[in-house]
Amino acid sequence: MDFVASSGLLKAVKATVLSVGADTAENRSQLDAPVRRLREAGFEVEGLLLQGDPDEVIGSHVETRGIGLLVMGAYGHSRIRGLVIGSTTEALVRRSRMPVLMFR
């Protein structure tokens, strides 16, 4: 998130920090930190915690909201998991019809 927060290129856009998982206090807390970081950097930002399959939920949200740029972190959990079920990042890059900016 520091990469995005410090980017002058992205500062003029409205940002949505989207997390997919159970609606728990821990997940809300993990969502609040990057939202707060972006607000402190001057971004107009909203945080959303949605439930469901990450590939489907994120892809659907991006398409329905007409989002023009998908910014994602490229984080893997394990090589075995990636081989068996694929990664969310890879699935979204393949599905996306808009520019995708990935950082690590």
N, C-alpha and C positions, 0 to 999 in steps of 0.2 A: 504494500500500500504506500510505502514511502516513495517509491518510484512515481506513482501516479500523483501523489500529493505535491511532489517537487517539480512536476512537469509543467512548464509554462505553456506548452502546446495544448494540454488538455484542460487548462483552467477555465476556459470560457464555456465549457459544456456542462449541462446538468448531469449529475452522476447518480446512478443507482447501485448501491451495494446489495447484492442479492446472495442469500445463503439458502441452501435447501437442507432441511432437517426437521427433527421434531421440535415443537414449540416448547422449549424448556428454558429455564433461567440461564443455564450454561450457554446454550446456543444464542440466546438474546444478548448475553454479555459479550460473546465472541463477535457478534455483529456490531454491537455498539462501538467497539474500539476503532475499527476502520472508518465508521461513519463520523465519529468524533474527530479523528485525525484529518479527514478530508475537509470537514467544516472549519477546523482551525487553520487550514491552508487556504481558506477562502472559497471553497467549492459550494455550490448549491447541491445538496445531496439528500437522498432518501435511503433508508435501510429497509429491506424486506426479508422476512424469513418465511419461506414457503415450504410446503410439504409435498412429497411425491418423489418420483424418479428424477434425479438431477438433470440428466440429458433432456428429458421431456419437458420438465418444468422450466428450466432456463431457456431452452429453445423456443418454447411456446410464449414465454414472457417477452423475449426479445422480438419475436415476430408480431405479436399483438400490439405491443407498445410502439412499434416503428422505430426501434433503437438503431442509430446509425453507425455505431462502433462498439464492438464487443471487446472489452479489455479483460484478460484472464491471466492468472498466474499459472505457470506450467509446473505443477507439482505432481509427482508420482508417489504412489504408496508402496508399490513393489513391482518388480518385473513380472513375477508370476501372476499377480492380479491383473496387470495390464494385458497379459497374453490370454487370460481366461475370459475376462468380462470387458476389457477395453477401458480406457480412461474417459472421464467426462470431458476433459479438455480435447482429446482427439475426436470424440463424437461430435462435439459442438463445432469444431473447426470444419469437419466434413459436412455438417448439416447447414452451416451458416451461409447466408446469401449476402452477408455484409462484410466489411473489413473486420479482421480480428487482429488485435494487438496482444501478443503474449510476452510475458516477462517472467524471469526466474529470480 
